[in-house]
């Protein structure tokens, strides 16, 4: 009976120790993973774009910045500036007032501009599009 108690206590202590070691290892692994996920980004100021909205007398004025993970892509942006601005203007001209309303309208525009720029520049390193200024009047 005495041996059973010692065995049970020993197993309980072993389980507690293994659990503590597992938790510590898991926390360390999680913290290291988060540190590795940090990616350096660069920004390219596309500039201001003015455009009419579809079926409207209203105009959209935006100041746009692209975020990229490849520093070399900044030069490509510079060389392709007329193409990128033209593509963004075409996107705006195909949007009506309701398409650009509210936060969801802006989010949808950001996604569409990002996809179009990735297509034009043949590069998936564009991570985000930011509006520094967004006016519809």
N, C-alpha and C positions, 0 to 999 in steps of 0.2 A: 504494500500500500504506500509505503514511504517512497519507494522508487517511482511509482506512478506519479505522485505529487511533484517530485523533482523533475521528472520527464515533462510533465505538463507545464510547469513553471518555466523550464528551459525552452520549450517550444514557443511559449507565449513571448518570452524575452526575445527569442530569435525573430519571431514575426514582427515585433515592435521595432527592433533594430533594422531589419530589412525594409520595413515601411518607411522609417525615417531616412535611411540612405536613399531609397527610391525617390522620395519627395525632394530631397536636396539635389539629387542628380537631375531630376526633372526640371526644377527651378533653374539650375545652372544652364541646362540645355536650352530652355526657353529664352533666357536672357541672352545667350550667345546668338541664338537664331535672330532675335530682334536687332542686335547690333550689326549682323551681316546683311540684313535687309535694307539698310540705309544706303541709298544710291545717290551719288552726286548728280545734281541737275544744273542745267544752264538755261538761260532765257534769251529769247530773241524777240525784240520789239518789232512787231509787224507794222505798227503805226496806226494812224487814224483812217477809217474808211467811212465814207458817206454813201448812202444809197437810198433810192426810192423803195417803198414797199409795194408789193403786188396789189393791184386793185385798190389803191389808196392814194391820198394826197399827202400822206405822212412820209417823213424821212427818218432813217435810222443813222445814228452817228456812233461809231464804236472806236475805241482804242484797244487794240488786241496785242497780247503777248503770248508767245508759245513757249512751253517748257519742254526741254529735250534732255536726254541722258547721254548723248554723244556730242562732244564739243565740236567735232568736225562738221556736224550738221548746221552749225551757225553760218559757216561759209556758204553752204549749199542754199540756205535760206536767202542769203544776200544775193546770190547769183540768180535765184529764181523769184525774186521779189515781184516783178510784174505779173508772173503767172499766179503766184499765191494770192495777191491782192485781187486780181481779176476773178479768180475762183470764189473768193469770199464774197465779192460784190454780186456775183451770179447767185450765190446761195441766198443773200439778202433779198435780191429782186424777186425771188421765187417764194418769198414768205409774205403772208398777209399779217395784219395787225394782231390777230388772235394767235398766230404762230409764235410771236415774239413776246407775248404778254407774260408777266409774272416770272417767278423763279424757274418754273419748269420750262418755259419758253426759252430762257437763257441757257439752261442746262442742255436742252435739245440742240440749240444752235452750237454750243461748244462741242458737243459730240460730233455733229455733222461737219463742222469746220475741221476738227481733228482728223476725222476719217478722210476728208478730201485732201488735206495737206499730206497725210501719210501716202495717199495714192499719187499725188503729184510728185512728191519728193522720193517716192519709192523707198520709204523708210518708216519703220514701226517705232523708232526711238522718240517720237513725239508723245509725251506723256500727258500733257494737259494744255488747255487753252484757257487763258484768263482775259476777262474784260476789265480793263482799268477804268473805262468809261463806257456807259451804255445808255444812250438817249434815243427815245422815239418821240418825235414831235411833228 
